């Protein structure tokens, strides 16, 4: 089972463009945590994200794309980074999230990634009609 652990740092929604972590101890603790995920063989990928002030959102009112550049005033929570892990259960994914050296202003949301097998046979058949997408690395 694959899970995405989403880091939600409160206050990041108003961070200025180019804002980067500056705390060496926090960085070292996070890198050690990432290394523990890697050594356990559960880490697929992980990355930090630049603040939303450098991003854009694309919505589709009337099925037409509308682009809004960040920051996004109406947003209360934003992503600061993520991990994709492969573990045996939801409980194991949550256990890994509890080991993160997060700060008081950070929350990790744990979400299971949808696998092709989770869909109905009809939708699986649609997806399987795109064979080049079946080789996308998980």
The first five atom37 places (N, CA, C, CB, O) and aatype in JSON, in Angstrom:
{
  "aatype": [20, 20, 20, 20, 20, 20, 20, 20, 20, 20, 20, 20, 20, 20, 20, 20, 20, 20, 20, 20, 20, 20, 20, 20, 20, 20, 20, 20, 20, 20, 20, 20, 20, 20, 20, 20, 20, 20, 20, 20, 20, 20, 20, 20, 20, 20, 20, 20, 20, 20, 20, 20, 20, 20, 20, 20, 20, 20, 20, 20, 20, 20, 20, 20, 20, 20, 20, 20, 20, 20, 20, 20, 20, 20, 20, 20, 20, 20, 20, 20, 20, 20, 20, 20, 20, 20, 20, 20, 20, 20, 20, 20, 20, 20, 20, 20, 20, 20, 20, 20, 20, 20, 20, 20, 20, 20, 20, 20, 20, 20, 20, 20, 20, 20, 20, 20, 20, 20, 20, 20, 20, 20, 20, 20, 20, 20, 20, 20, 20, 20, 20, 20, 20, 20, 20, 20, 20, 20],
  "atom_mask": [
    [1, 1, 1, 1, 1],
    [1, 1, 1, 1, 1],
    [1, 1, 1, 1, 1],
    [1, 1, 1, 1, 1],
    [1, 1, 1, 1, 1],
    [1, 1, 1, 1, 1],
    [1, 1, 1, 1, 1],
    [1, 1, 1, 1, 1],
    [1, 1, 1, 1, 1],
    [1, 1, 1, 1, 1],
    [1, 1, 1, 1, 1],
    [1, 1, 1, 1, 1],
    [1, 1, 1, 1, 1],
    [1, 1, 1, 1, 1],
    [1, 1, 1, 1, 1],
    [1, 1, 1, 1, 1],
    [1, 1, 1, 1, 1],
    [1, 1, 1, 1, 1],
    [1, 1, 1, 1, 1],
    [1, 1, 1, 1, 1],
    [1, 1, 1, 1, 1],
    [1, 1, 1, 1, 1],
    [1, 1, 1, 1, 1],
    [1, 1, 1, 1, 1],
    [1, 1, 1, 1, 1],
    [1, 1, 1, 1, 1],
    [1, 1, 1, 1, 1],
    [1, 1, 1, 1, 1],
    [1, 1, 1, 1, 1],
    [1, 1, 1, 1, 1],
    [1, 1, 1, 1, 1],
    [1, 1, 1, 1, 1],
    [1, 1, 1, 1, 1],
    [1, 1, 1, 1, 1],
    [1, 1, 1, 1, 1],
    [1, 1, 1, 1, 1],
    [1, 1, 1, 1, 1],
    [1, 1, 1, 1, 1],
    [1, 1, 1, 1, 1],
    [1, 1, 1, 1, 1],
    [1, 1, 1, 1, 1],
    [1, 1, 1, 1, 1],
    [1, 1, 1, 1, 1],
    [1, 1, 1, 1, 1],
    [1, 1, 1, 1, 1],
    [1, 1, 1, 1, 1],
    [1, 1, 1, 1, 1],
    [1, 1, 1, 1, 1],
    [1, 1, 1, 1, 1],
    [1, 1, 1, 1, 1],
    [1, 1, 1, 1, 1],
    [1, 1, 1, 1, 1],
    [1, 1, 1, 1, 1],
    [1, 1, 1, 1, 1],
    [1, 1, 1, 1, 1],
    [1, 1, 1, 1, 1],
    [1, 1, 1, 1, 1],
    [1, 1, 1, 1, 1],
    [1, 1, 1, 1, 1],
    [1, 1, 1, 1, 1],
    [1, 1, 1, 1, 1],
    [1, 1, 1, 1, 1],
    [1, 1, 1, 1, 1],
    [1, 1, 1, 1, 1],
    [1, 1, 1, 1, 1],
    [1, 1, 1, 1, 1],
    [1, 1, 1, 1, 1],
    [1, 1, 1, 1, 1],
    [1, 1, 1, 1, 1],
    [1, 1, 1, 1, 1],
    [1, 1, 1, 1, 1],
    [1, 1, 1, 1, 1],
    [1, 1, 1, 1, 1],
    [1, 1, 1, 1, 1],
    [1, 1, 1, 1, 1],
    [1, 1, 1, 1, 1],
    [1, 1, 1, 1, 1],
    [1, 1, 1, 1, 1],
    [1, 1, 1, 1, 1],
    [1, 1, 1, 1, 1],
    [1, 1, 1, 1, 1],
    [1, 1, 1, 1, 1],
    [1, 1, 1, 1, 1],
    [1, 1, 1, 1, 1],
    [1, 1, 1, 1, 1],
    [1, 1, 1, 1, 1],
    [1, 1, 1, 1, 1],
    [1, 1, 1, 1, 1],
    [1, 1, 1, 1, 1],
    [1, 1, 1, 1, 1],
    [1, 1, 1, 1, 1],
    [1, 1, 1, 1, 1],
    [1, 1, 1, 1, 1],
    [1, 1, 1, 1, 1],
    [1, 1, 1, 1, 1],
    [1, 1, 1, 1, 1],
    [1, 1, 1, 1, 1],
    [1, 1, 1, 1, 1],
    [1, 1, 1, 1, 1],
    [1, 1, 1, 1, 1],
    [1, 1, 1, 1, 1],
    [1, 1, 1, 1, 1],
    [1, 1, 1, 1, 1],
    [1, 1, 1, 1, 1],
    [1, 1, 1, 1, 1],
    [1, 1, 1, 1, 1],
    [1, 1, 1, 1, 1],
    [1, 1, 1, 1, 1],
    [1, 1, 1, 1, 1],
    [1, 1, 1, 1, 1],
    [1, 1, 1, 1, 1],
    [1, 1, 1, 1, 1],
    [1, 1, 1, 1, 1],
    [1, 1, 1, 1, 1],
    [1, 1, 1, 1, 1],
    [1, 1, 1, 1, 1],
    [1, 1, 1, 1, 1],
    [1, 1, 1, 1, 1],
    [1, 1, 1, 1, 1],
    [1, 1, 1, 1, 1],
    [1, 1, 1, 1, 1],
    [1, 1, 1, 1, 1],
    [1, 1, 1, 1, 1],
    [1, 1, 1, 1, 1],
    [1, 1, 1, 1, 1],
    [1, 1, 1, 1, 1],
    [1, 1, 1, 1, 1],
    [1, 1, 1, 1, 1],
    [1, 1, 1, 1, 1],
    [1, 1, 1, 1, 1],
    [1, 1, 1, 1, 1],
    [1, 1, 1, 1, 1],
    [1, 1, 1, 1, 1],
    [1, 1, 1, 1, 1],
    [1, 1, 1, 1, 1],
    [1, 1, 1, 1, 1],
    [1, 1, 1, 1, 1],
    [1, 1, 1, 1, 1]
  ],
  "atom_positions": [
    [[0.84, -1.18, 0.0], [0.0, 0.0, 0.0], [0.89, 1.24, 0.0], [-0.96, 0.0, 1.22], [1.85, 1.35, 0.77]],
    [[0.55, 2.18, -0.88], [1.3, 3.43, -0.9], [0.5, 4.51, -0.18], [1.62, 3.86, -2.36], [-0.72, 4.59, -0.29]],
    [[1.22, 5.33, 0.54], [0.62, 6.44, 1.26], [1.41, 7.7, 0.98], [0.55, 6.16, 2.77], [2.63, 7.65, 0.78]],
    [[0.71, 8.82, 0.98], [1.36, 10.11, 0.89], [1.21, 10.77, 2.26], [0.77, 11.01, -0.27], [0.1, 10.86, 2.79]],
    [[2.3, 11.23, 2.79], [2.28, 11.99, 4.04], [2.51, 13.44, 3.64], [3.37, 11.47, 5.08], [3.55, 13.79, 3.08]],
    [[1.55, 14.29, 3.94], [1.55, 15.68, 3.51], [1.9, 16.58, 4.69], [0.18, 16.08, 2.9], [1.17, 16.6, 5.68]],
    [[2.99, 17.33, 4.61], [3.38, 18.24, 5.67], [2.62, 19.56, 5.48], [4.93, 18.48, 5.67], [2.69, 20.17, 4.42]],
    [[1.91, 19.97, 6.52], [1.15, 21.21, 6.49], [1.72, 22.13, 7.57], [-0.39, 20.95, 6.71], [1.36, 22.0, 8.75]],
    [[2.61, 23.06, 7.19], [3.18, 23.98, 8.18], [2.31, 25.24, 8.3], [4.64, 24.36, 7.79], [2.23, 26.03, 7.36]],
    [[1.67, 25.42, 9.44], [0.82, 26.6, 9.64], [1.66, 27.86, 9.55], [0.09, 26.53, 11.01], [2.74, 27.94, 10.13]],
    [[1.16, 28.83, 8.82], [1.87, 30.08, 8.6], [2.56, 30.13, 7.24], [2.88, 30.29, 9.69], [2.89, 31.21, 6.76]],
    [[2.78, 28.97, 6.62], [3.47, 28.92, 5.34], [2.63, 29.53, 4.22], [3.83, 27.47, 4.98], [3.15, 29.95, 3.19]],
    [[1.31, 29.59, 4.45], [0.42, 30.14, 3.42], [0.71, 31.61, 3.15], [-1.02, 29.96, 3.85], [0.34, 32.11, 2.09]],
    [[1.36, 32.31, 4.08], [1.69, 33.73, 3.89], [3.18, 33.96, 3.73], [1.17, 34.55, 5.06], [3.63, 35.11, 3.77]],
    [[3.96, 32.91, 3.56], [5.42, 33.05, 3.43], [5.77, 33.78, 2.14], [6.1, 31.67, 3.45], [5.15, 33.59, 1.1]],
    [[6.78, 34.61, 2.24], [7.24, 35.39, 1.08], [7.91, 34.47, 0.06], [8.22, 36.5, 1.53], [8.42, 33.41, 0.42]],
    [[7.91, 34.88, -1.21], [8.61, 34.09, -2.22], [10.06, 33.85, -1.81], [8.56, 34.8, -3.6], [10.73, 34.75, -1.29]],
    [[10.53, 32.64, -2.05], [11.91, 32.31, -1.74], [12.17, 31.93, -0.29], [12.77, 33.44, -2.09], [13.31, 31.64, 0.07]],
    [[11.14, 31.92, 0.55], [11.32, 31.54, 1.95], [11.82, 30.1, 2.02], [10.0, 31.7, 2.75], [11.23, 29.2, 1.42]],
    [[12.9, 29.89, 2.74], [13.5, 28.56, 2.87], [13.74, 28.28, 4.35], [14.83, 28.46, 2.06], [13.88, 29.22, 5.14]],
    [[13.8, 27.0, 4.74], [14.14, 26.68, 6.13], [15.51, 27.25, 6.48], [14.12, 25.14, 6.35], [16.41, 27.31, 5.64]],
    [[15.66, 27.66, 7.73], [16.93, 28.22, 8.18], [17.49, 27.53, 9.42], [16.77, 29.68, 8.45], [18.65, 27.74, 9.76]],
    [[16.69, 26.72, 10.1], [17.1, 26.09, 11.35], [17.93, 24.83, 11.05], [15.86, 25.73, 12.21], [17.39, 23.83, 10.57]],
    [[19.23, 24.89, 11.32], [20.14, 23.77, 11.03], [19.76, 22.52, 11.8], [21.58, 24.16, 11.35], [19.8, 21.42, 11.25]],
    [[19.39, 22.67, 13.07], [19.02, 21.5, 13.88], [17.76, 20.83, 13.34], [18.8, 21.9, 15.35], [17.69, 19.6, 13.26]],
    [[16.77, 21.63, 12.97], [15.54, 21.08, 12.42], [15.82, 20.38, 11.09], [14.48, 22.18, 12.22], [15.26, 19.32, 10.81]],
    [[16.69, 20.97, 10.28], [17.04, 20.37, 8.99], [17.75, 19.04, 9.22], [17.94, 21.32, 8.16], [17.46, 18.06, 8.54]],
    [[18.68, 19.0, 10.15], [19.41, 17.76, 10.44], [18.46, 16.68, 10.95], [20.52, 18.01, 11.48], [18.58, 15.52, 10.56]],
    [[17.51, 17.06, 11.81], [16.55, 16.09, 12.33], [15.66, 15.56, 11.22], [15.68, 16.73, 13.43], [15.37, 14.36, 11.18]],
    [[15.23, 16.44, 10.31], [14.38, 16.01, 9.21], [15.15, 15.1, 8.25], [13.81, 17.22, 8.46], [14.61, 14.1, 7.77]],
    [[16.39, 15.44, 7.97], [17.19, 14.6, 7.08], [17.44, 13.22, 7.71], [18.55, 15.3, 6.76], [17.44, 12.21, 7.0]],
    [[17.64, 13.18, 9.02], [17.82, 11.89, 9.71], [16.53, 11.07, 9.63], [18.23, 12.1, 11.19], [16.57, 9.85, 9.44]],
    [[15.39, 11.74, 9.77], [14.1, 11.06, 9.64], [13.94, 10.49, 8.23], [12.95, 12.03, 9.96], [13.56, 9.33, 8.06]],
    [[14.23, 11.32, 7.22], [14.14, 10.85, 5.83], [15.06, 9.67, 5.59], [14.48, 11.99, 4.86], [14.69, 8.72, 4.9]],
    [[16.25, 9.73, 6.16], [17.2, 8.62, 6.02], [16.66, 7.35, 6.69], [18.56, 8.99, 6.63], [16.87, 6.25, 6.18]],
    [[15.96, 7.5, 7.82], [15.4, 6.31, 8.48], [14.31, 5.67, 7.62], [14.82, 6.69, 9.87], [14.2, 4.45, 7.57]],
    [[13.51, 6.5, 6.94], [12.52, 5.97, 6.0], [13.21, 5.21, 4.87], [11.64, 7.11, 5.43], [12.77, 4.13, 4.47]],
    [[14.29, 5.79, 4.37], [15.04, 5.18, 3.27], [15.67, 3.86, 3.71], [16.14, 6.13, 2.76], [15.56, 2.85, 3.0]],
    [[16.31, 3.85, 4.87], [16.97, 2.63, 5.36], [15.97, 1.52, 5.65], [17.77, 2.93, 6.62], [16.29, 0.34, 5.52]],
    [[14.74, 1.9, 6.03], [13.7, 0.9, 6.29], [13.12, 0.35, 4.99], [12.59, 1.51, 7.15], [12.35, -0.62, 5.01]],
    [[13.47, 0.98, 3.87], [13.0, 0.5, 2.57], [11.57, 0.9, 2.24], [13.11, -0.97, 2.52], [10.96, 0.31, 1.36]],
    [[11.02, 1.92, 2.95], [9.64, 2.31, 2.7], [9.53, 3.6, 1.9], [8.91, 2.45, 4.01], [8.45, 3.91, 1.39]],
    [[10.6, 4.37, 1.78], [10.55, 5.66, 1.11], [10.58, 5.51, -0.4], [11.71, 6.54, 1.57], [11.49, 4.89, -0.95]],
    [[9.59, 6.08, -1.07], [9.56, 6.13, -2.53], [10.09, 7.48, -2.99], [8.13, 5.88, -3.07], [10.95, 7.54, -3.87]],
    [[9.59, 8.56, -2.39], [10.09, 9.89, -2.72], [9.71, 10.86, -1.61], [9.54, 10.38, -4.08], [8.81, 10.61, -0.81]],
    [[10.42, 11.98, -1.58], [10.09, 13.05, -0.65], [10.68, 14.35, -1.17], [10.61, 12.74, 0.79], [11.75, 14.35, -1.79]],
    [[9.99, 15.43, -0.92], [10.46, 16.75, -1.35], [9.77, 17.82, -0.52], [10.2, 16.97, -2.85], [8.66, 17.64, -0.03]],
    [[10.47, 18.94, -0.37], [9.88, 20.14, 0.18], [9.33, 20.97, -0.97], [10.91, 20.94, 1.02], [9.75, 20.82, -2.11]],
    [[8.4, 21.85, -0.65], [7.77, 22.69, -1.66], [8.01, 24.16, -1.35], [6.26, 22.4, -1.75], [7.99, 24.57, -0.18]],
    [[8.25, 24.96, -2.39], [8.35, 26.4, -2.21], [7.0, 26.94, -1.74], [8.8, 27.1, -3.53], [5.98, 26.28, -1.92]],
    [[6.99, 28.12, -1.12], [5.73, 28.65, -0.6], [4.72, 28.94, -1.72], [5.98, 29.92, 0.19], [5.09, 29.12, -2.87]],
    [[3.44, 28.98, -1.35], [2.39, 29.21, -2.34], [2.5, 30.57, -3.03], [1.05, 29.1, -1.68], [1.94, 30.76, -4.11]],
    [[3.22, 31.51, -2.44], [3.4, 32.81, -3.08], [4.15, 32.67, -4.4], [4.14, 33.78, -2.16], [4.12, 33.59, -5.22]],
    [[4.82, 31.54, -4.61], [5.55, 31.29, -5.86], [4.77, 30.34, -6.78], [6.93, 30.7, -5.55], [5.24, 30.02, -7.87]],
    [[3.6, 29.91, -6.34], [2.84, 28.92, -7.09], [1.7, 29.53, -7.89], [2.29, 27.89, -6.17], [1.56, 30.75, -7.99]],
    [[0.91, 28.67, -8.46], [-0.29, 29.05, -9.2], [-1.33, 27.96, -8.99], [0.02, 29.25, -10.73], [-1.0, 26.81, -8.72]],
    [[-2.58, 28.35, -9.11], [-3.68, 27.39, -9.04], [-4.47, 27.49, -10.33], [-4.59, 27.65, -7.81], [-4.74, 28.58, -10.84]],
    [[-4.83, 26.33, -10.86], [-5.62, 26.27, -12.08], [-6.96, 25.65, -11.71], [-4.89, 25.45, -13.21], [-7.01, 24.5, -11.27]],
    [[-8.03, 26.4, -11.89], [-9.38, 25.88, -11.66], [-10.08, 25.81, -13.02], [-10.18, 26.8, -10.65], [-9.54, 26.25, -14.03]],
    [[-11.28, 25.24, -13.04], [-11.95, 24.99, -14.31], [-13.42, 25.4, -14.26], [-11.83, 23.52, -14.67], [-14.3, 24.57, -14.48]],
    [[-13.7, 26.69, -13.99], [-15.11, 27.12, -14.01], [-15.66, 27.0, -15.43], [-15.25, 28.58, -13.49], [-15.05, 27.47, -16.39]],
    [[-16.82, 26.38, -15.55], [-17.39, 26.17, -16.88], [-16.51, 25.31, -17.76], [-17.62, 27.5, -17.55], [-16.59, 25.37, -18.98]],
    [[-15.66, 24.49, -17.12], [-14.73, 23.58, -17.81], [-13.67, 24.31, -18.62], [-15.5, 22.66, -18.72], [-13.09, 23.74, -19.54]],
    [[-13.41, 25.58, -18.27], [-12.36, 26.35, -18.93], [-11.29, 26.7, -17.9], [-12.93, 27.64, -19.59], [-11.63, 27.12, -16.79]],
    [[-10.01, 26.52, -18.23], [-8.96, 26.77, -17.25], [-8.86, 28.25, -16.86], [-7.64, 26.3, -17.78], [-8.9, 29.14, -17.7]],
    [[-8.73, 28.47, -15.57], [-8.53, 29.81, -15.02], [-7.31, 29.72, -14.1], [-9.82, 30.33, -14.25], [-7.29, 28.91, -13.18]],
    [[-6.3, 30.55, -14.35], [-5.06, 30.52, -13.59], [-5.03, 31.69, -12.62], [-3.82, 30.56, -14.53], [-5.29, 32.84, -12.99]],
    [[-4.72, 31.38, -11.35], [-4.55, 32.4, -10.32], [-3.17, 32.21, -9.72], [-5.68, 32.31, -9.23], [-2.85, 31.13, -9.23]],
    [[-2.37, 33.26, -9.76], [-1.04, 33.2, -9.16], [-1.14, 33.35, -7.64], [-0.12, 34.3, -9.75], [-2.04, 34.03, -7.13]],
    [[-0.2, 32.7, -6.93], [-0.14, 32.8, -5.48], [0.38, 34.15, -5.06], [0.72, 31.7, -4.9], [0.94, 34.87, -5.88]],
    [[0.22, 34.51, -3.81], [-0.38, 33.72, -2.74], [-1.91, 33.66, -2.87], [-0.01, 34.29, -1.37], [-2.51, 34.41, -3.64]],
    [[-2.5, 32.76, -2.13], [-3.93, 32.5, -2.22], [-4.59, 32.92, -0.91], [-4.2, 31.0, -2.53], [-4.54, 32.19, 0.07]],
    [[-5.2, 34.09, -0.91], [-5.73, 34.71, 0.31], [-6.75, 33.84, 1.03], [-6.36, 36.04, -0.03], [-6.82, 33.85, 2.25]],
    [[-7.55, 33.08, 0.29], [-8.63, 32.31, 0.9], [-8.15, 31.0, 1.54], [-9.68, 32.01, -0.12], [-8.94, 30.31, 2.19]],
    [[-6.89, 30.65, 1.36], [-6.38, 29.37, 1.82], [-5.95, 29.44, 3.28], [-5.21, 28.91, 0.94], [-5.25, 30.37, 3.69]],
    [[-6.36, 28.45, 4.06], [-5.98, 28.4, 5.47], [-4.83, 27.42, 5.71], [-7.17, 28.02, 6.32], [-4.07, 27.59, 6.67]],
    [[-4.7, 26.41, 4.87], [-3.64, 25.42, 5.01], [-3.02, 25.15, 3.65], [-4.17, 24.1, 5.63], [-3.73, 25.07, 2.65]],
    [[-1.7, 25.02, 3.62], [-1.0, 24.7, 2.38], [0.03, 23.62, 2.66], [-0.32, 25.97, 1.79], [0.39, 23.36, 3.81]],
    [[0.49, 22.99, 1.6], [1.5, 21.96, 1.73], [2.89, 22.58, 1.74], [1.38, 20.94, 0.59], [3.19, 23.5, 0.98]],
    [[3.73, 22.06, 2.62], [5.12, 22.49, 2.67], [6.05, 21.42, 2.13], [5.51, 22.84, 4.09], [7.2, 21.7, 1.81]],
    [[5.55, 20.2, 2.02], [6.35, 19.1, 1.53], [5.56, 17.8, 1.61], [7.66, 18.98, 2.3], [4.43, 17.78, 2.09]],
    [[6.18, 16.73, 1.14], [5.48, 15.45, 1.14], [6.48, 14.3, 1.14], [4.55, 15.34, -0.07], [7.65, 14.46, 0.8]],
    [[5.98, 13.15, 1.53], [6.69, 11.88, 1.4], [5.72, 10.91, 0.73], [7.19, 11.33, 2.81], [4.51, 10.96, 1.0]],
    [[6.22, 10.04, -0.12], [5.44, 8.91, -0.61], [6.15, 7.68, -0.07], [5.34, 8.88, -2.21], [7.34, 7.47, -0.3]],
    [[5.4, 6.86, 0.66], [5.97, 5.66, 1.27], [5.14, 4.45, 0.87], [6.03, 5.8, 2.81], [3.97, 4.56, 0.52]],
    [[5.77, 3.29, 0.92], [5.07, 2.04, 0.66], [5.21, 1.18, 1.9], [5.62, 1.3, -0.61], [6.31, 0.78, 2.28]],
    [[4.07, 0.9, 2.52], [4.03, 0.14, 3.77], [2.89, -0.88, 3.71], [3.86, 1.09, 4.99], [2.12, -0.89, 2.76]],
    [[2.8, -1.71, 4.72], [1.81, -2.78, 4.72], [0.41, -2.35, 5.13], [2.27, -3.87, 5.63], [-0.56, -3.03, 4.82]],
    [[0.29, -1.2, 5.84], [-1.02, -0.83, 6.36], [-1.1, 0.67, 6.67], [-1.33, -1.63, 7.61], [-0.09, 1.37, 6.72]],
    [[-2.32, 1.12, 6.86], [-2.57, 2.5, 7.29], [-1.92, 2.74, 8.64], [-4.1, 2.79, 7.36], [-1.33, 3.8, 8.87]],
    [[-2.02, 1.78, 9.52], [-1.43, 1.91, 10.86], [0.08, 2.12, 10.77], [-1.74, 0.67, 11.71], [0.64, 2.93, 11.51]],
    [[0.74, 1.4, 9.87], [2.18, 1.56, 9.71], [2.52, 2.94, 9.15], [2.76, 0.46, 8.8], [3.5, 3.56, 9.56]],
    [[1.71, 3.43, 8.22], [1.93, 4.77, 7.67], [1.8, 5.83, 8.77], [0.95, 5.06, 6.52], [2.6, 6.75, 8.86]],
    [[0.78, 5.68, 9.59], [0.58, 6.62, 10.7], [1.74, 6.53, 11.68], [-0.75, 6.34, 11.43], [2.19, 7.56, 12.19]],
    [[2.23, 5.34, 11.94], [3.38, 5.17, 12.84], [4.59, 5.93, 12.3], [3.72, 3.67, 13.01], [5.28, 6.6, 13.07]],
    [[4.84, 5.83, 11.01], [5.96, 6.58, 10.42], [5.74, 8.08, 10.58], [6.13, 6.22, 8.94], [6.68, 8.81, 10.87]],
    [[4.51, 8.54, 10.38], [4.22, 9.97, 10.52], [4.49, 10.45, 11.95], [2.76, 10.27, 10.13], [4.95, 11.57, 12.15]],
    [[4.2, 9.61, 12.93], [4.41, 10.02, 14.33], [5.9, 10.13, 14.67], [3.75, 9.02, 15.28], [6.25, 10.78, 15.66]],
    [[6.75, 9.53, 13.89], [8.2, 9.6, 14.13], [8.84, 10.87, 13.56], [8.88, 8.38, 13.53], [10.0, 11.17, 13.87]],
    [[8.09, 11.6, 12.75], [8.64, 12.81, 12.12], [8.98, 13.85, 13.2], [7.62, 13.41, 11.09], [8.21, 14.03, 14.15]],
    [[10.12, 14.52, 13.07], [10.5, 15.53, 14.05], [9.84, 16.89, 13.74], [12.02, 15.68, 14.07], [10.52, 17.91, 13.69]],
    [[8.53, 16.88, 13.55], [7.82, 18.1, 13.21], [7.78, 19.08, 14.37], [6.41, 17.78, 12.78], [7.91, 18.71, 15.53]],
    [[7.59, 20.35, 14.01], [7.49, 21.41, 15.0], [6.04, 21.61, 15.44], [8.05, 22.71, 14.45], [5.12, 21.0, 14.9]],
    [[5.87, 22.48, 16.43], [4.53, 22.74, 16.99], [3.55, 23.3, 15.97], [4.63, 23.68, 18.15], [2.34, 23.15, 16.13]],
    [[4.06, 23.96, 14.93], [3.17, 24.57, 13.94], [2.95, 23.67, 12.73], [3.73, 25.91, 13.49], [2.42, 24.13, 11.71]],
    [[3.35, 22.41, 12.81], [3.25, 21.51, 11.66], [2.3, 20.35, 11.92], [4.63, 20.97, 11.3], [2.19, 19.85, 13.04]],
    [[1.62, 19.94, 10.87], [0.69, 18.81, 10.91], [1.03, 17.93, 9.72], [-0.83, 19.29, 10.87], [1.37, 18.43, 8.65]],
    [[0.94, 16.62, 9.9], [1.1, 15.7, 8.78], [-0.22, 15.0, 8.54], [2.24, 14.65, 9.05], [-0.79, 14.39, 9.44]],
    [[-0.71, 15.11, 7.31], [-1.9, 14.4, 6.89], [-1.45, 13.14, 6.16], [-2.83, 15.29, 5.98], [-0.59, 13.21, 5.28]],
    [[-2.01, 11.99, 6.53], [-1.65, 10.71, 5.91], [-2.8, 10.27, 5.03], [-1.31, 9.62, 7.0], [-3.93, 10.11, 5.5]],
    [[-2.51, 10.07, 3.74], [-3.54, 9.68, 2.78], [-3.08, 8.51, 1.95], [-3.91, 10.86, 1.89], [-1.96, 8.51, 1.43]],
    [[-3.94, 7.5, 1.8], [-3.61, 6.36, 0.96], [-3.73, 6.76, -0.5], [-4.53, 5.16, 1.28], [-4.66, 7.47, -0.89]],
    [[-2.79, 6.3, -1.31], [-2.8, 6.56, -2.74], [-3.69, 5.53, -3.43], [-1.36, 6.53, -3.32], [-3.6, 4.34, -3.14]],
    [[-4.53, 5.99, -4.33], [-5.41, 5.08, -5.05], [-4.61, 4.24, -6.03], [-6.52, 5.85, -5.79], [-3.8, 4.76, -6.8]],
    [[-4.84, 2.95, -5.98], [-4.2, 2.01, -6.91], [-5.23, 1.62, -7.96], [-3.65, 0.74, -6.15], [-6.43, 1.71, -7.72]],
    [[-4.77, 1.18, -9.12], [-5.68, 0.78, -10.19], [-6.67, -0.28, -9.7], [-4.88, 0.25, -11.39], [-7.84, -0.27, -10.1]],
    [[-6.2, -1.17, -8.85], [-7.04, -2.26, -8.34], [-8.2, -1.75, -7.47], [-6.2, -3.24, -7.54], [-9.17, -2.47, -7.24]],
    [[-8.11, -0.5, -6.99], [-9.16, 0.07, -6.15], [-10.39, 0.47, -6.97], [-8.62, 1.29, -5.4], [-11.47, 0.62, -6.41]],
    [[-10.23, 0.64, -8.28], [-11.31, 1.1, -9.12], [-12.19, -0.07, -9.59], [-10.76, 1.85, -10.33], [-11.79, -1.23, -9.51]],
    [[-13.38, 0.27, -10.06], [-14.29, -0.75, -10.6], [-13.66, -1.36, -11.85], [-15.7, -0.14, -10.93], [-12.81, -0.74, -12.49]],
    [[-14.07, -2.59, -12.2], [-13.54, -3.22, -13.42], [-13.71, -2.36, -14.67], [-14.22, -4.56, -13.65], [-12.84, -2.34, -15.54]],
    [[-14.84, -1.63, -14.77], [-15.06, -0.77, -15.93], [-14.0, 0.33, -16.01], [-16.46, -0.14, -15.87], [-13.47, 0.6, -17.09]],
    [[-13.7, 0.96, -14.88], [-12.7, 2.03, -14.89], [-11.28, 1.47, -15.05], [-12.8, 2.85, -13.61], [-10.42, 2.12, -15.64]],
    [[-11.04, 0.28, -14.52], [-9.74, -0.36, -14.74], [-9.52, -0.59, -16.23], [-9.65, -1.7, -13.96], [-8.42, -0.4, -16.74]],
    [[-10.57, -1.01, -16.93], [-10.46, -1.27, -18.37], [-10.13, 0.02, -19.13], [-11.77, -1.87, -18.92], [-9.35, 0.0, -20.08]],
    [[-10.73, 1.13, -18.71], [-10.43, 2.42, -19.34], [-8.95, 2.75, -19.15], [-11.32, 3.56, -18.76], [-8.27, 3.1, -20.1]],
    [[-8.47, 2.62, -17.93], [-7.08, 2.94, -17.64], [-6.13, 2.0, -18.38], [-6.82, 2.86, -16.14], [-5.09, 2.43, -18.88]],
    [[-6.49, 0.74, -18.46], [-5.63, -0.24, -19.13], [-5.56, -0.02, -20.64], [-6.12, -1.66, -18.83], [-4.68, -0.55, -21.31]],
    [[-6.51, 0.77, -21.18], [-6.46, 1.06, -22.62], [-5.39, 2.11, -22.93], [-7.83, 1.55, -23.1], [-5.21, 2.49, -24.09]],
    [[-4.68, 2.58, -21.91], [-3.55, 3.51, -22.07], [-2.3, 2.8, -21.56], [-3.8, 4.87, -21.3], [-1.82, 3.1, -20.46]],
    [[-1.75, 1.86, -22.36], [-0.65, 1.03, -21.88], [0.6, 1.82, -21.49], [-0.29, 0.04, -22.92], [1.34, 1.39, -20.6]],
    [[0.84, 2.95, -22.12], [2.05, 3.72, -21.76], [1.94, 4.25, -20.33], [2.25, 4.9, -22.74], [2.97, 4.51, -19.7]],
    [[0.75, 4.42, -19.83], [0.58, 4.9, -18.45], [0.75, 3.77, -17.44], [-0.8, 5.53, -18.28], [0.9, 4.04, -16.24]],
    [[0.74, 2.54, -17.88], [0.91, 1.43, -16.98], [2.36, 1.27, -16.54], [0.43, 0.15, -17.62], [2.66, 0.56, -15.58]],
    [[3.27, 1.93, -17.25], [4.69, 1.84, -16.9], [5.18, 3.01, -16.07], [5.52, 1.74, -18.17], [6.36, 3.1, -15.75]],
    [[4.26, 3.93, -15.7], [4.63, 5.06, -14.87], [5.15, 4.51, -13.54], [3.42, 6.03, -14.64], [4.51, 3.68, -12.9]],
    [[6.31, 5.0, -13.15], [6.95, 4.49, -11.93], [6.12, 4.82, -10.7], [8.37, 5.06, -11.77], [5.66, 5.95, -10.52]],
    [[5.93, 3.8, -9.88], [5.22, 3.99, -8.61], [6.22, 4.25, -7.52], [4.35, 2.77, -8.26], [5.85, 4.44, -6.36]]
  ]
}
